[in-house]
Every structure is written in C-alpha cells, then in structure tokens.
Amino acid sequence: MKLKHILSILALFGAACAPGVAQEQKMPPPPLVGKAAGLPVDADLAEAEVRRVDKANLRITLRHGEIKSLDMPPMTMVFHVGNAALLSQVKVGDKIRFKAVNEAGKYTVTEIRPLS
C-alpha cells in the first residue's frame, strides 16, 4: 500500500473516533423497568410445574427453572410453603410462576401465580 493511502485511512479513522463525533452518536439510556419505573417486579418469580402438593405438611414439589434471586439452577425439589392458602390454588400439572425465599436455610414459597 502506498503511504499516502495509509495516511488517508488513518485520518478517516481518527475523525470517526474523535470525541465530538462519539458524543453525537450516544444511544439514549434504556427505559426504566420494574421498581425503577414504579412497576411491580416479576424478576423474583421463577417458572415451574407443580409435581406434588402436600397440604398436610405444607410442602410443594416443583420442577422449576432458574431461580435468579436464590442463585439456583433448574431442578426438581420440595419447598416449604409459608401460607396453606397457597396450596389450595394449585394442583399437580399446573404451570406457575412463584417466589421462594431462603428463611434460615429453609426454602419457602411465599407467592404463587398461574402462568398465563
């Protein structure tokens, strides 16, 4: 390549990277979602299929996806249920969204919503 051609390419590259040009091309910030926008947050909810309901012992077995709030990978496991009324909302085979928390080493479901 000729030196003149290389210098032309470098000059164009330098102009494209100039601070004034970069500022003009800034993208607007993403829209606010969830708590920042004052909306209810579903990020704490995970999807699952109900595998077993044990009303007598306040337990539910769920085949669930990732639970980000608990840093838990997908699996099937038994959860405690803090409120017996939650178990009356579901039956085996239902697809749900749920929230679980770790209360003193005990994984407890605190919210259940039907998957729509």
C-alpha positions in Angstrom: 0.0 0.0 0.0 1.1 3.5 -0.6 2.0 5.7 2.3 -0.5 8.3 1.1 -3.3 5.8 1.1 -2.5 4.5 4.6 -2.4 8.1 5.9 -5.8 8.8 4.4 -7.3 5.7 6.1 -5.8 6.7 9.4 -7.1 10.2 9.1 -10.6 8.9 8.4 -10.4 6.5 11.3 -9.2 9.3 13.7 -12.0 11.6 12.7 -14.6 8.8 13.3 -13.2 8.3 16.8 -13.0 12.0 17.7 -14.7 12.9 21.0 -17.2 15.2 19.3 -18.4 12.5 16.9 -18.6 9.8 19.5 -20.8 12.1 21.7 -23.2 12.8 18.9 -23.7 9.0 18.4 -24.6 8.2 22.0 -27.5 5.9 22.5 -30.3 7.1 24.8 -30.5 5.2 28.1 -32.8 2.2 28.3 -36.3 2.7 29.6 -36.9 2.2 33.3 -38.5 -1.1 34.2 -39.6 -2.8 37.4 -39.0 -1.0 40.7 -37.2 1.9 39.0 -40.3 2.6 36.9 -42.6 2.1 39.9 -44.0 -1.2 38.5 -44.3 -4.5 40.3 -41.2 -6.6 39.8 -41.6 -10.1 38.4 -37.9 -10.7 38.2 -38.1 -12.5 41.6 -40.6 -15.0 40.1 -39.5 -18.3 38.6 -41.5 -20.6 36.3 -42.3 -24.2 37.4 -44.6 -27.2 37.0 -46.3 -28.5 40.1 -45.3 -32.1 40.6 -46.8 -32.8 44.1 -48.9 -30.9 46.7 -48.6 -32.0 50.3 -51.2 -29.9 52.2 -50.7 -31.9 55.4 -47.1 -30.9 55.7 -47.3 -27.5 53.9 -44.9 -28.6 51.1 -44.9 -28.4 47.4 -42.7 -30.2 44.9 -41.8 -28.1 41.9 -39.9 -28.8 38.7 -38.6 -25.3 38.3 -36.4 -23.2 36.0 -33.6 -21.0 37.3 -34.3 -19.0 40.4 -32.2 -15.9 40.0 -33.0 -14.4 43.4 -31.6 -17.6 45.1 -28.8 -18.2 42.5 -30.3 -21.7 42.0 -30.2 -23.7 38.7 -33.2 -25.5 37.3 -34.2 -28.7 39.1 -37.0 -30.5 40.9 -37.2 -30.0 44.6 -39.5 -29.8 47.6 -40.3 -26.4 49.0 -41.9 -25.4 52.3 -45.0 -23.2 52.0 -45.5 -20.4 54.4 -49.2 -20.0 53.8 -51.6 -23.0 53.5 -53.9 -21.0 51.3 -51.2 -21.0 48.5 -51.6 -24.8 48.2 -55.3 -24.6 47.6 -54.6 -22.6 44.4 -52.7 -25.3 42.6 -52.9 -28.9 41.6 -50.4 -31.4 40.1 -49.5 -30.5 36.5 -50.2 -26.7 36.8 -47.7 -24.3 35.3 -47.0 -21.5 37.7 -44.7 -18.6 38.5 -43.6 -18.5 42.1 -41.4 -16.6 44.5 -39.2 -18.5 47.0 -37.0 -17.2 49.8 -34.3 -18.8 51.9 -35.5 -18.5 55.5 -32.8 -19.7 57.8 -31.7 -22.4 55.4 -35.3 -23.4 54.6 -36.5 -22.7 51.0 -40.0 -21.4 51.3 -42.6 -20.5 48.7 -44.2 -17.1 49.5 -46.1 -16.4 46.3 -47.8 -18.4 43.6 -49.3 -17.1 40.3 -50.8 -19.1 37.5 -48.7 -19.0 34.3 -50.6 -17.2 31.7 
